[in-house]
Amino acid sequence: MSVFKIKSDLSVSAADVLHKASQYHSVPHCAYYGCLLQLKHYLLKHRKCAESELDDEINASNETHQFIIREFLNLVTDDSKRRAIKTIIG
């Protein structure tokens, strides 16, 4: 299991704990980063590249989060699913 998958699971778990403790102001941050790390995990798994290689591409884009989301969307082959995701994320 990749470090990004582990960190993603921890962030999502933290969001759940915070939500159950009614600490709603911190939930979005943990949930968002959990999702972002999960996307990075998928990109590394799909591309079969080194973390440093992906990081170089991300850094060169100057759009860290947008780059990860856009590259993940490029992996979605079903047009209706891609449109649905785009609708949700804006």
PDB file of N, CA, C and O in Angstrom:
ATOM      1  N   MET A   1       0.849  -1.179   0.000  1.00  0.00           N
ATOM      2  CA  MET A   1       0.000   0.000   0.000  1.00  0.00           C
ATOM      3  C   MET A   1       0.896   1.243   0.000  1.00  0.00           C
ATOM      4  O   MET A   1       1.891   1.303   0.722  1.00  0.00           O
ATOM      5  N   SER A   2       0.534   2.215  -0.807  1.00  0.00           N
ATOM      6  CA  SER A   2       1.357   3.427  -0.910  1.00  0.00           C
ATOM      7  C   SER A   2       1.160   4.343   0.297  1.00  0.00           C
ATOM      8  O   SER A   2       0.154   4.276   1.004  1.00  0.00           O
ATOM      9  N   VAL A   3       2.141   5.183   0.497  1.00  0.00           N
ATOM     10  CA  VAL A   3       2.072   6.153   1.589  1.00  0.00           C
ATOM     11  C   VAL A   3       0.881   7.098   1.387  1.00  0.00           C
ATOM     12  O   VAL A   3       0.286   7.562   2.360  1.00  0.00           O
ATOM     13  N   PHE A   4       0.534   7.383   0.126  1.00  0.00           N
ATOM     14  CA  PHE A   4      -0.593   8.280  -0.134  1.00  0.00           C
ATOM     15  C   PHE A   4      -1.918   7.632   0.228  1.00  0.00           C
ATOM     16  O   PHE A   4      -2.828   8.309   0.704  1.00  0.00           O
ATOM     17  N   LYS A   5      -2.038   6.333   0.008  1.00  0.00           N
ATOM     18  CA  LYS A   5      -3.256   5.619   0.389  1.00  0.00           C
ATOM     19  C   LYS A   5      -3.390   5.610   1.903  1.00  0.00           C
ATOM     20  O   LYS A   5      -4.479   5.825   2.435  1.00  0.00           O
ATOM     21  N   ILE A   6      -2.289   5.363   2.596  1.00  0.00           N
ATOM     22  CA  ILE A   6      -2.307   5.347   4.066  1.00  0.00           C
ATOM     23  C   ILE A   6      -2.681   6.729   4.607  1.00  0.00           C
ATOM     24  O   ILE A   6      -3.537   6.842   5.485  1.00  0.00           O
ATOM     25  N   LYS A   7      -2.041   7.778   4.084  1.00  0.00           N
ATOM     26  CA  LYS A   7      -2.348   9.143   4.536  1.00  0.00           C
ATOM     27  C   LYS A   7      -3.781   9.524   4.190  1.00  0.00           C
ATOM     28  O   LYS A   7      -4.452  10.210   4.962  1.00  0.00           O
ATOM     29  N   SER A   8      -4.243   9.080   3.035  1.00  0.00           N
ATOM     30  CA  SER A   8      -5.617   9.354   2.635  1.00  0.00           C
ATOM     31  C   SER A   8      -6.593   8.731   3.632  1.00  0.00           C
ATOM     32  O   SER A   8      -7.518   9.391   4.106  1.00  0.00           O
ATOM     33  N   ASP A   9      -6.377   7.460   3.941  1.00  0.00           N
ATOM     34  CA  ASP A   9      -7.251   6.774   4.894  1.00  0.00           C
ATOM     35  C   ASP A   9      -7.227   7.451   6.260  1.00  0.00           C
ATOM     36  O   ASP A   9      -8.263   7.573   6.914  1.00  0.00           O
ATOM     37  N   LEU A  10      -6.047   7.891   6.691  1.00  0.00           N
ATOM     38  CA  LEU A  10      -5.949   8.585   7.979  1.00  0.00           C
ATOM     39  C   LEU A  10      -6.707   9.907   7.965  1.00  0.00           C
ATOM     40  O   LEU A  10      -7.379  10.251   8.938  1.00  0.00           O
ATOM     41  N   SER A  11      -6.601  10.648   6.865  1.00  0.00           N
ATOM     42  CA  SER A  11      -7.295  11.938   6.767  1.00  0.00           C
ATOM     43  C   SER A  11      -8.806  11.762   6.750  1.00  0.00           C
ATOM     44  O   SER A  11      -9.532  12.526   7.387  1.00  0.00           O
ATOM     45  N   VAL A  12      -9.278  10.761   6.025  1.00  0.00           N
ATOM     46  CA  VAL A  12     -10.719  10.499   5.976  1.00  0.00           C
ATOM     47  C   VAL A  12     -11.211  10.032   7.344  1.00  0.00           C
ATOM     48  O   VAL A  12     -12.297  10.416   7.779  1.00  0.00           O
ATOM     49  N   SER A  13     -10.425   9.214   8.014  1.00  0.00           N
ATOM     50  CA  SER A  13     -10.787   8.777   9.373  1.00  0.00           C
ATOM     51  C   SER A  13     -10.829   9.959  10.333  1.00  0.00           C
ATOM     52  O   SER A  13     -11.716  10.045  11.182  1.00  0.00           O
ATOM     53  N   ALA A  14      -9.871  10.864  10.198  1.00  0.00           N
ATOM     54  CA  ALA A  14      -9.858  12.066  11.044  1.00  0.00           C
ATOM     55  C   ALA A  14     -11.105  12.907  10.789  1.00  0.00           C
ATOM     56  O   ALA A  14     -11.702  13.437  11.726  1.00  0.00           O
ATOM     57  N   ALA A  15     -11.495  13.027   9.530  1.00  0.00           N
ATOM     58  CA  ALA A  15     -12.711  13.786   9.203  1.00  0.00           C
ATOM     59  C   ALA A  15     -13.923  13.147   9.870  1.00  0.00           C
ATOM     60  O   ALA A  15     -14.792  13.850  10.386  1.00  0.00           O
ATOM     61  N   ASP A  16     -13.984  11.832   9.862  1.00  0.00           N
ATOM     62  CA  ASP A  16     -15.091  11.123  10.496  1.00  0.00           C
ATOM     63  C   ASP A  16     -15.114  11.357  12.003  1.00  0.00           C
ATOM     64  O   ASP A  16     -16.170  11.618  12.580  1.00  0.00           O
ATOM     65  N   VAL A  17     -13.954  11.263  12.634  1.00  0.00           N
ATOM     66  CA  VAL A  17     -13.859  11.490  14.087  1.00  0.00           C
ATOM     67  C   VAL A  17     -14.281  12.919  14.431  1.00  0.00           C
ATOM     68  O   VAL A  17     -15.034  13.142  15.379  1.00  0.00           O
ATOM     69  N   LEU A  18     -13.791  13.875  13.656  1.00  0.00           N
ATOM     70  CA  LEU A  18     -14.138  15.278  13.907  1.00  0.00           C
ATOM     71  C   LEU A  18     -15.635  15.522  13.714  1.00  0.00           C
ATOM     72  O   LEU A  18     -16.256  16.263  14.476  1.00  0.00           O
ATOM     73  N   HIS A  19     -16.197  14.897  12.700  1.00  0.00           N
ATOM     74  CA  HIS A  19     -17.633  15.057  12.443  1.00  0.00           C
ATOM     75  C   HIS A  19     -18.447  14.496  13.614  1.00  0.00           C
ATOM     76  O   HIS A  19     -19.392  15.127  14.087  1.00  0.00           O
ATOM     77  N   LYS A  20     -18.067  13.314  14.066  1.00  0.00           N
ATOM     78  CA  LYS A  20     -18.780  12.698  15.196  1.00  0.00           C
ATOM     79  C   LYS A  20     -18.634  13.520  16.471  1.00  0.00           C
ATOM     80  O   LYS A  20     -19.500  13.473  17.344  1.00  0.00           O
ATOM     81  N   ALA A  21     -17.535  14.276  16.583  1.00  0.00           N
ATOM     82  CA  ALA A  21     -17.302  15.123  17.756  1.00  0.00           C
ATOM     83  C   ALA A  21     -17.881  16.530  17.564  1.00  0.00           C
ATOM     84  O   ALA A  21     -17.629  17.426  18.369  1.00  0.00           O
ATOM     85  N   SER A  22     -18.656  16.715  16.494  1.00  0.00           N
ATOM     86  CA  SER A  22     -19.288  18.003  16.171  1.00  0.00           C
ATOM     87  C   SER A  22     -18.280  19.126  15.935  1.00  0.00           C
ATOM     88  O   SER A  22     -18.591  20.296  16.156  1.00  0.00           O
ATOM     89  N   GLN A  23     -17.095  18.777  15.495  1.00  0.00           N
ATOM     90  CA  GLN A  23     -16.057  19.767  15.159  1.00  0.00           C
ATOM     91  C   GLN A  23     -16.114  20.016  13.648  1.00  0.00           C
ATOM     92  O   GLN A  23     -15.152  19.763  12.922  1.00  0.00           O
ATOM     93  N   TYR A  24     -17.254  20.511  13.204  1.00  0.00           N
ATOM     94  CA  TYR A  24     -17.555  20.600  11.780  1.00  0.00           C
ATOM     95  C   TYR A  24     -16.597  21.504  10.994  1.00  0.00           C
ATOM     96  O   TYR A  24     -16.369  21.281   9.805  1.00  0.00           O
ATOM     97  N   HIS A  25     -16.047  22.505  11.644  1.00  0.00           N
ATOM     98  CA  HIS A  25     -15.178  23.451  10.940  1.00  0.00           C
ATOM     99  C   HIS A  25     -13.912  22.788  10.398  1.00  0.00           C
ATOM    100  O   HIS A  25     -13.326  23.295   9.441  1.00  0.00           O
ATOM    101  N   SER A  26     -13.474  21.671  10.980  1.00  0.00           N
ATOM    102  CA  SER A  26     -12.244  21.002  10.545  1.00  0.00           C
ATOM    103  C   SER A  26     -12.483  19.832   9.599  1.00  0.00           C
ATOM    104  O   SER A  26     -11.539  19.316   9.000  1.00  0.00           O
ATOM    105  N   VAL A  27     -13.727  19.412   9.462  1.00  0.00           N
ATOM    106  CA  VAL A  27     -14.039  18.244   8.636  1.00  0.00           C
ATOM    107  C   VAL A  27     -13.682  18.452   7.163  1.00  0.00           C
ATOM    108  O   VAL A  27     -13.049  17.577   6.572  1.00  0.00           O
ATOM    109  N   PRO A  28     -14.064  19.581   6.545  1.00  0.00           N
ATOM    110  CA  PRO A  28     -13.765  19.738   5.111  1.00  0.00           C
ATOM    111  C   PRO A  28     -12.279  19.640   4.784  1.00  0.00           C
ATOM    112  O   PRO A  28     -11.908  19.043   3.773  1.00  0.00           O
ATOM    113  N   HIS A  29     -11.436  20.210   5.613  1.00  0.00           N
ATOM    114  CA  HIS A  29      -9.993  20.177   5.356  1.00  0.00           C
ATOM    115  C   HIS A  29      -9.488  18.729   5.314  1.00  0.00           C
ATOM    116  O   HIS A  29      -8.811  18.332   4.366  1.00  0.00           O
ATOM    117  N   CYS A  30      -9.815  17.957   6.329  1.00  0.00           N
ATOM    118  CA  CYS A  30      -9.362  16.563   6.383  1.00  0.00           C
ATOM    119  C   CYS A  30      -9.948  15.742   5.235  1.00  0.00           C
ATOM    120  O   CYS A  30      -9.242  14.953   4.606  1.00  0.00           O
ATOM    121  N   ALA A  31     -11.231  15.929   4.969  1.00  0.00           N
ATOM    122  CA  ALA A  31     -11.882  15.164   3.893  1.00  0.00           C
ATOM    123  C   ALA A  31     -11.294  15.522   2.533  1.00  0.00           C
ATOM    124  O   ALA A  31     -11.038  14.641   1.713  1.00  0.00           O
ATOM    125  N   TYR A  32     -11.081  16.814   2.293  1.00  0.00           N
ATOM    126  CA  TYR A  32     -10.533  17.259   1.008  1.00  0.00           C
ATOM    127  C   TYR A  32      -9.145  16.668   0.778  1.00  0.00           C
ATOM    128  O   TYR A  32      -8.877  16.115  -0.289  1.00  0.00           O
ATOM    129  N   TYR A  33      -8.268  16.781   1.762  1.00  0.00           N
ATOM    130  CA  TYR A  33      -6.919  16.264   1.591  1.00  0.00           C
ATOM    131  C   TYR A  33      -6.901  14.741   1.516  1.00  0.00           C
ATOM    132  O   TYR A  33      -6.048  14.162   0.844  1.00  0.00           O
ATOM    133  N   GLY A  34      -7.830  14.098   2.197  1.00  0.00           N
ATOM    134  CA  GLY A  34      -7.949  12.648   2.063  1.00  0.00           C
ATOM    135  C   GLY A  34      -8.280  12.255   0.634  1.00  0.00           C
ATOM    136  O   GLY A  34      -7.709  11.311   0.088  1.00  0.00           O
ATOM    137  N   CYS A  35      -9.208  12.987   0.037  1.00  0.00           N
ATOM    138  CA  CYS A  35      -9.570  12.723  -1.362  1.00  0.00           C
ATOM    139  C   CYS A  35      -8.422  13.046  -2.309  1.00  0.00           C
ATOM    140  O   CYS A  35      -8.144  12.276  -3.228  1.00  0.00           O
ATOM    141  N   LEU A  36      -7.763  14.156  -2.100  1.00  0.00           N
ATOM    142  CA  LEU A  36      -6.658  14.557  -2.962  1.00  0.00           C
ATOM    143  C   LEU A  36      -5.523  13.529  -2.911  1.00  0.00           C
ATOM    144  O   LEU A  36      -4.946  13.193  -3.945  1.00  0.00           O
ATOM    145  N   LEU A  37      -5.204  13.034  -1.721  1.00  0.00           N
ATOM    146  CA  LEU A  37      -4.160  12.023  -1.587  1.00  0.00           C
ATOM    147  C   LEU A  37      -4.576  10.705  -2.234  1.00  0.00           C
ATOM    148  O   LEU A  37      -3.741   9.987  -2.784  1.00  0.00           O
ATOM    149  N   GLN A  38      -5.865  10.391  -2.168  1.00  0.00           N
ATOM    150  CA  GLN A  38      -6.368   9.183  -2.828  1.00  0.00           C
ATOM    151  C   GLN A  38      -6.198   9.304  -4.340  1.00  0.00           C
ATOM    152  O   GLN A  38      -5.815   8.337  -4.999  1.00  0.00           O
ATOM    153  N   LEU A  39      -6.480  10.485  -4.892  1.00  0.00           N
ATOM    154  CA  LEU A  39      -6.294  10.707  -6.328  1.00  0.00           C
ATOM    155  C   LEU A  39      -4.825  10.571  -6.717  1.00  0.00           C
ATOM    156  O   LEU A  39      -4.505   9.993  -7.755  1.00  0.00           O
ATOM    157  N   LYS A  40      -3.940  11.100  -5.888  1.00  0.00           N
ATOM    158  CA  LYS A  40      -2.508  10.991  -6.163  1.00  0.00           C
ATOM    159  C   LYS A  40      -2.074   9.519  -6.124  1.00  0.00           C
ATOM    160  O   LYS A  40      -1.257   9.089  -6.938  1.00  0.00           O
ATOM    161  N   HIS A  41      -2.614   8.764  -5.191  1.00  0.00           N
ATOM    162  CA  HIS A  41      -2.354   7.329  -5.112  1.00  0.00           C
ATOM    163  C   HIS A  41      -2.776   6.644  -6.417  1.00  0.00           C
ATOM    164  O   HIS A  41      -2.020   5.848  -6.974  1.00  0.00           O
ATOM    165  N   TYR A  42      -3.977   6.952  -6.900  1.00  0.00           N
ATOM    166  CA  TYR A  42      -4.458   6.352  -8.149  1.00  0.00           C
ATOM    167  C   TYR A  42      -3.567   6.722  -9.328  1.00  0.00           C
ATOM    168  O   TYR A  42      -3.275   5.881 -10.179  1.00  0.00           O
ATOM    169  N   LEU A  43      -3.135   7.981  -9.379  1.00  0.00           N
ATOM    170  CA  LEU A  43      -2.264   8.402 -10.476  1.00  0.00           C
ATOM    171  C   LEU A  43      -0.955   7.614 -10.465  1.00  0.00           C
ATOM    172  O   LEU A  43      -0.508   7.141 -11.510  1.00  0.00           O
ATOM    173  N   LEU A  44      -0.352   7.474  -9.315  1.00  0.00           N
ATOM    174  CA  LEU A  44       0.899   6.725  -9.219  1.00  0.00           C
ATOM    175  C   LEU A  44       0.690   5.262  -9.603  1.00  0.00           C
ATOM    176  O   LEU A  44       1.516   4.671 -10.300  1.00  0.00           O
ATOM    177  N   LYS A  45      -0.393   4.696  -9.155  1.00  0.00           N
ATOM    178  CA  LYS A  45      -0.687   3.293  -9.446  1.00  0.00           C
ATOM    179  C   LYS A  45      -0.931   3.095 -10.946  1.00  0.00           C
ATOM    180  O   LYS A  45      -0.424   2.143 -11.539  1.00  0.00           O
ATOM    181  N   HIS A  46      -1.694   3.979 -11.545  1.00  0.00           N
ATOM    182  CA  HIS A  46      -2.027   3.848 -12.966  1.00  0.00           C
ATOM    183  C   HIS A  46      -0.823   4.105 -13.862  1.00  0.00           C
ATOM    184  O   HIS A  46      -0.591   3.373 -14.824  1.00  0.00           O
ATOM    185  N   ARG A  47      -0.068   5.134 -13.548  1.00  0.00           N
ATOM    186  CA  ARG A  47       1.079   5.514 -14.383  1.00  0.00           C
ATOM    187  C   ARG A  47       2.295   4.620 -14.167  1.00  0.00           C
ATOM    188  O   ARG A  47       3.183   4.550 -15.017  1.00  0.00           O
ATOM    189  N   LYS A  48       2.329   3.942 -13.033  1.00  0.00           N
ATOM    190  CA  LYS A  48       3.475   3.092 -12.682  1.00  0.00           C
ATOM    191  C   LYS A  48       4.784   3.876 -12.765  1.00  0.00           C
ATOM    192  O   LYS A  48       5.771   3.419 -13.343  1.00  0.00           O
ATOM    193  N   CYS A  49       4.761   5.063 -12.173  1.00  0.00           N
ATOM    194  CA  CYS A  49       5.951   5.911 -12.178  1.00  0.00           C
ATOM    195  C   CYS A  49       6.392   6.181 -10.744  1.00  0.00           C
ATOM    196  O   CYS A  49       5.670   5.898  -9.787  1.00  0.00           O
ATOM    197  N   ALA A  50       7.579   6.727 -10.623  1.00  0.00           N
ATOM    198  CA  ALA A  50       8.101   7.078  -9.307  1.00  0.00           C
ATOM    199  C   ALA A  50       7.383   8.312  -8.776  1.00  0.00           C
ATOM    200  O   ALA A  50       6.936   9.168  -9.540  1.00  0.00           O
ATOM    201  N   GLU A  51       7.282   8.385  -7.466  1.00  0.00           N
ATOM    202  CA  GLU A  51       6.652   9.546  -6.831  1.00  0.00           C
ATOM    203  C   GLU A  51       7.349  10.839  -7.253  1.00  0.00           C
ATOM    204  O   GLU A  51       6.690  11.849  -7.502  1.00  0.00           O
ATOM    205  N   SER A  52       8.669  10.807  -7.333  1.00  0.00           N
ATOM    206  CA  SER A  52       9.431  12.004  -7.706  1.00  0.00           C
ATOM    207  C   SER A  52       9.090  12.459  -9.125  1.00  0.00           C
ATOM    208  O   SER A  52       9.062  13.658  -9.401  1.00  0.00           O
ATOM    209  N   GLU A  53       8.836  11.520 -10.012  1.00  0.00           N
ATOM    210  CA  GLU A  53       8.462  11.861 -11.396  1.00  0.00           C
ATOM    211  C   GLU A  53       7.115  12.580 -11.437  1.00  0.00           C
ATOM    212  O   GLU A  53       6.962  13.588 -12.126  1.00  0.00           O
ATOM    213  N   LEU A  54       6.149  12.054 -10.698  1.00  0.00           N
ATOM    214  CA  LEU A  54       4.837  12.697 -10.641  1.00  0.00           C
ATOM    215  C   LEU A  54       4.949  14.061  -9.960  1.00  0.00           C
ATOM    216  O   LEU A  54       4.336  15.031 -10.408  1.00  0.00           O
ATOM    217  N   ASP A  55       5.725  14.138  -8.888  1.00  0.00           N
ATOM    218  CA  ASP A  55       5.912  15.414  -8.198  1.00  0.00           C
ATOM    219  C   ASP A  55       6.534  16.467  -9.111  1.00  0.00           C
ATOM    220  O   ASP A  55       6.160  17.638  -9.058  1.00  0.00           O
ATOM    221  N   ASP A  56       7.483  16.049  -9.948  1.00  0.00           N
ATOM    222  CA  ASP A  56       8.092  16.984 -10.902  1.00  0.00           C
ATOM    223  C   ASP A  56       7.044  17.542 -11.858  1.00  0.00           C
ATOM    224  O   ASP A  56       7.038  18.738 -12.148  1.00  0.00           O
ATOM    225  N   GLU A  57       6.153  16.672 -12.350  1.00  0.00           N
ATOM    226  CA  GLU A  57       5.083  17.123 -13.249  1.00  0.00           C
ATOM    227  C   GLU A  57       4.125  18.073 -12.533  1.00  0.00           C
ATOM    228  O   GLU A  57       3.717  19.097 -13.080  1.00  0.00           O
ATOM    229  N   ILE A  58       3.780  17.714 -11.312  1.00  0.00           N
ATOM    230  CA  ILE A  58       2.863  18.541 -10.526  1.00  0.00           C
ATOM    231  C   ILE A  58       3.481  19.915 -10.281  1.00  0.00           C
ATOM    232  O   ILE A  58       2.824  20.937 -10.476  1.00  0.00           O
ATOM    233  N   ASN A  59       4.731  19.939  -9.859  1.00  0.00           N
ATOM    234  CA  ASN A  59       5.416  21.206  -9.580  1.00  0.00           C
ATOM    235  C   ASN A  59       5.565  22.056 -10.828  1.00  0.00           C
ATOM    236  O   ASN A  59       5.447  23.279 -10.760  1.00  0.00           O
ATOM    237  N   ALA A  60       5.824  21.426 -11.967  1.00  0.00           N
ATOM    238  CA  ALA A  60       5.972  22.163 -13.223  1.00  0.00           C
ATOM    239  C   ALA A  60       4.652  22.789 -13.671  1.00  0.00           C
ATOM    240  O   ALA A  60       4.642  23.783 -14.397  1.00  0.00           O
ATOM    241  N   SER A  61       3.544  22.201 -13.232  1.00  0.00           N
ATOM    242  CA  SER A  61       2.236  22.715 -13.651  1.00  0.00           C
ATOM    243  C   SER A  61       1.839  23.992 -12.925  1.00  0.00           C
ATOM    244  O   SER A  61       1.005  24.748 -13.424  1.00  0.00           O
ATOM    245  N   ASN A  62       2.420  24.245 -11.754  1.00  0.00           N
ATOM    246  CA  ASN A  62       2.052  25.388 -10.908  1.00  0.00           C
ATOM    247  C   ASN A  62       0.577  25.369 -10.507  1.00  0.00           C
ATOM    248  O   ASN A  62       0.024  26.397 -10.117  1.00  0.00           O
ATOM    249  N   GLU A  63      -0.043  24.224 -10.602  1.00  0.00           N
ATOM    250  CA  GLU A  63      -1.459  24.052 -10.234  1.00  0.00           C
ATOM    251  C   GLU A  63      -1.615  22.725  -9.504  1.00  0.00           C
ATOM    252  O   GLU A  63      -2.300  21.829  -9.997  1.00  0.00           O
ATOM    253  N   THR A  64      -1.004  22.587  -8.362  1.00  0.00           N
ATOM    254  CA  THR A  64      -0.931  21.306  -7.680  1.00  0.00           C
ATOM    255  C   THR A  64      -2.258  20.556  -7.635  1.00  0.00           C
ATOM    256  O   THR A  64      -2.359  19.452  -8.169  1.00  0.00           O
ATOM    257  N   HIS A  65      -3.252  21.127  -7.020  1.00  0.00           N
ATOM    258  CA  HIS A  65      -4.526  20.430  -6.844  1.00  0.00           C
ATOM    259  C   HIS A  65      -5.255  20.267  -8.171  1.00  0.00           C
ATOM    260  O   HIS A  65      -5.780  19.193  -8.463  1.00  0.00           O
ATOM    261  N   GLN A  66      -5.290  21.317  -8.968  1.00  0.00           N
ATOM    262  CA  GLN A  66      -5.968  21.240 -10.260  1.00  0.00           C
ATOM    263  C   GLN A  66      -5.314  20.196 -11.159  1.00  0.00           C
ATOM    264  O   GLN A  66      -6.009  19.472 -11.872  1.00  0.00           O
ATOM    265  N   PHE A  67      -3.989  20.114 -11.131  1.00  0.00           N
ATOM    266  CA  PHE A  67      -3.269  19.142 -11.949  1.00  0.00           C
ATOM    267  C   PHE A  67      -3.676  17.725 -11.560  1.00  0.00           C
ATOM    268  O   PHE A  67      -3.990  16.908 -12.426  1.00  0.00           O
ATOM    269  N   ILE A  68      -3.671  17.436 -10.279  1.00  0.00           N
ATOM    270  CA  ILE A  68      -4.017  16.090  -9.806  1.00  0.00           C
ATOM    271  C   ILE A  68      -5.445  15.736 -10.209  1.00  0.00           C
ATOM    272  O   ILE A  68      -5.693  14.632 -10.693  1.00  0.00           O
ATOM    273  N   ILE A  69      -6.372  16.647 -10.017  1.00  0.00           N
ATOM    274  CA  ILE A  69      -7.769  16.397 -10.366  1.00  0.00           C
ATOM    275  C   ILE A  69      -7.928  16.214 -11.870  1.00  0.00           C
ATOM    276  O   ILE A  69      -8.612  15.292 -12.316  1.00  0.00           O
ATOM    277  N   ARG A  70      -7.303  17.084 -12.648  1.00  0.00           N
ATOM    278  CA  ARG A  70      -7.399  17.004 -14.112  1.00  0.00           C
ATOM    279  C   ARG A  70      -6.814  15.690 -14.639  1.00  0.00           C
ATOM    280  O   ARG A  70      -7.405  15.044 -15.504  1.00  0.00           O
ATOM    281  N   GLU A  71      -5.656  15.301 -14.113  1.00  0.00           N
ATOM    282  CA  GLU A  71      -5.029  14.059 -14.565  1.00  0.00           C
ATOM    283  C   GLU A  71      -5.865  12.840 -14.168  1.00  0.00           C
ATOM    284  O   GLU A  71      -5.935  11.865 -14.916  1.00  0.00           O
ATOM    285  N   PHE A  72      -6.494  12.897 -12.998  1.00  0.00           N
ATOM    286  CA  PHE A  72      -7.382  11.804 -12.606  1.00  0.00           C
ATOM    287  C   PHE A  72      -8.564  11.730 -13.562  1.00  0.00           C
ATOM    288  O   PHE A  72      -8.943  10.643 -13.998  1.00  0.00           O
ATOM    289  N   LEU A  73      -9.149  12.878 -13.888  1.00  0.00           N
ATOM    290  CA  LEU A  73     -10.289  12.888 -14.809  1.00  0.00           C
ATOM    291  C   LEU A  73      -9.909  12.301 -16.165  1.00  0.00           C
ATOM    292  O   LEU A  73     -10.741  11.684 -16.830  1.00  0.00           O
ATOM    293  N   ASN A  74      -8.672  12.489 -16.573  1.00  0.00           N
ATOM    294  CA  ASN A  74      -8.214  11.911 -17.834  1.00  0.00           C
ATOM    295  C   ASN A  74      -8.201  10.384 -17.805  1.00  0.00           C
ATOM    296  O   ASN A  74      -8.231   9.745 -18.857  1.00  0.00           O
ATOM    297  N   LEU A  75      -8.158   9.799 -16.615  1.00  0.00           N
ATOM    298  CA  LEU A  75      -8.191   8.343 -16.479  1.00  0.00           C
ATOM    299  C   LEU A  75      -9.607   7.783 -16.570  1.00  0.00           C
ATOM    300  O   LEU A  75      -9.793   6.594 -16.831  1.00  0.00           O
ATOM    301  N   VAL A  76     -10.598   8.631 -16.355  1.00  0.00           N
ATOM    302  CA  VAL A  76     -11.997   8.186 -16.392  1.00  0.00           C
ATOM    303  C   VAL A  76     -12.409   8.065 -17.851  1.00  0.00           C
ATOM    304  O   VAL A  76     -12.507   9.066 -18.561  1.00  0.00           O
ATOM    305  N   THR A  77     -12.649   6.845 -18.291  1.00  0.00           N
ATOM    306  CA  THR A  77     -12.940   6.610 -19.709  1.00  0.00           C
ATOM    307  C   THR A  77     -14.414   6.734 -20.053  1.00  0.00           C
ATOM    308  O   THR A  77     -14.758   6.983 -21.208  1.00  0.00           O
ATOM    309  N   ASP A  78     -15.278   6.567 -19.085  1.00  0.00           N
ATOM    310  CA  ASP A  78     -16.719   6.671 -19.323  1.00  0.00           C
ATOM    311  C   ASP A  78     -17.118   8.145 -19.336  1.00  0.00           C
ATOM    312  O   ASP A  78     -16.998   8.837 -18.325  1.00  0.00           O
ATOM    313  N   ASP A  79     -17.594   8.619 -20.492  1.00  0.00           N
ATOM    314  CA  ASP A  79     -17.938  10.041 -20.639  1.00  0.00           C
ATOM    315  C   ASP A  79     -19.002  10.509 -19.656  1.00  0.00           C
ATOM    316  O   ASP A  79     -18.907  11.618 -19.129  1.00  0.00           O
ATOM    317  N   SER A  80     -20.002   9.692 -19.403  1.00  0.00           N
ATOM    318  CA  SER A  80     -21.064  10.122 -18.483  1.00  0.00           C
ATOM    319  C   SER A  80     -20.535  10.229 -17.055  1.00  0.00           C
ATOM    320  O   SER A  80     -20.940  11.118 -16.306  1.00  0.00           O
ATOM    321  N   LYS A  81     -19.637   9.332 -16.682  1.00  0.00           N
ATOM    322  CA  LYS A  81     -19.041   9.420 -15.339  1.00  0.00           C
ATOM    323  C   LYS A  81     -18.135  10.640 -15.238  1.00  0.00           C
ATOM    324  O   LYS A  81     -18.119  11.321 -14.213  1.00  0.00           O
ATOM    325  N   ARG A  82     -17.379  10.919 -16.302  1.00  0.00           N
ATOM    326  CA  ARG A  82     -16.491  12.083 -16.299  1.00  0.00           C
ATOM    327  C   ARG A  82     -17.319  13.366 -16.168  1.00  0.00           C
ATOM    328  O   ARG A  82     -16.962  14.259 -15.399  1.00  0.00           O
ATOM    329  N   ARG A  83     -18.419  13.458 -16.915  1.00  0.00           N
ATOM    330  CA  ARG A  83     -19.292  14.635 -16.831  1.00  0.00           C
ATOM    331  C   ARG A  83     -19.887  14.771 -15.431  1.00  0.00           C
ATOM    332  O   ARG A  83     -19.985  15.878 -14.900  1.00  0.00           O
ATOM    333  N   ALA A  84     -20.280  13.655 -14.840  1.00  0.00           N
ATOM    334  CA  ALA A  84     -20.866  13.681 -13.489  1.00  0.00           C
ATOM    335  C   ALA A  84     -19.849  14.193 -12.473  1.00  0.00           C
ATOM    336  O   ALA A  84     -20.181  14.996 -11.601  1.00  0.00           O
ATOM    337  N   ILE A  85     -18.612  13.725 -12.591  1.00  0.00           N
ATOM    338  CA  ILE A  85     -17.553  14.183 -11.676  1.00  0.00           C
ATOM    339  C   ILE A  85     -17.307  15.665 -11.868  1.00  0.00           C
ATOM    340  O   ILE A  85     -17.191  16.410 -10.895  1.00  0.00           O
ATOM    341  N   LYS A  86     -17.227  16.101 -13.129  1.00  0.00           N
ATOM    342  CA  LYS A  86     -17.001  17.510 -13.399  1.00  0.00           C
ATOM    343  C   LYS A  86     -18.129  18.386 -12.851  1.00  0.00           C
ATOM    344  O   LYS A  86     -17.892  19.495 -12.373  1.00  0.00           O
ATOM    345  N   THR A  87     -19.352  17.872 -12.928  1.00  0.00           N
ATOM    346  CA  THR A  87     -20.500  18.612 -12.390  1.00  0.00           C
ATOM    347  C   THR A  87     -20.375  18.780 -10.876  1.00  0.00           C
ATOM    348  O   THR A  87     -20.675  19.842 -10.331  1.00  0.00           O
ATOM    349  N   ILE A  88     -19.937  17.733 -10.219  1.00  0.00           N
ATOM    350  CA  ILE A  88     -19.801  17.766  -8.756  1.00  0.00           C
ATOM    351  C   ILE A  88     -18.687  18.713  -8.325  1.00  0.00           C
ATOM    352  O   ILE A  88     -18.865  19.498  -7.394  1.00  0.00           O
ATOM    353  N   ILE A  89     -17.535  18.644  -9.000  1.00  0.00           N
ATOM    354  CA  ILE A  89     -16.398  19.441  -8.564  1.00  0.00           C
ATOM    355  C   ILE A  89     -16.371  20.838  -9.161  1.00  0.00           C
ATOM    356  O   ILE A  89     -15.577  21.682  -8.747  1.00  0.00           O
ATOM    357  N   GLY A  90     -17.219  21.074 -10.111  1.00  0.00           N
ATOM    358  CA  GLY A  90     -17.300  22.416 -10.686  1.00  0.00           C
ATOM    359  C   GLY A  90     -16.446  22.614 -11.826  1.00  0.00           C
ATOM    360  O   GLY A  90     -16.424  23.703 -12.400  1.00  0.00           O
TER     361      GLY A  90
END
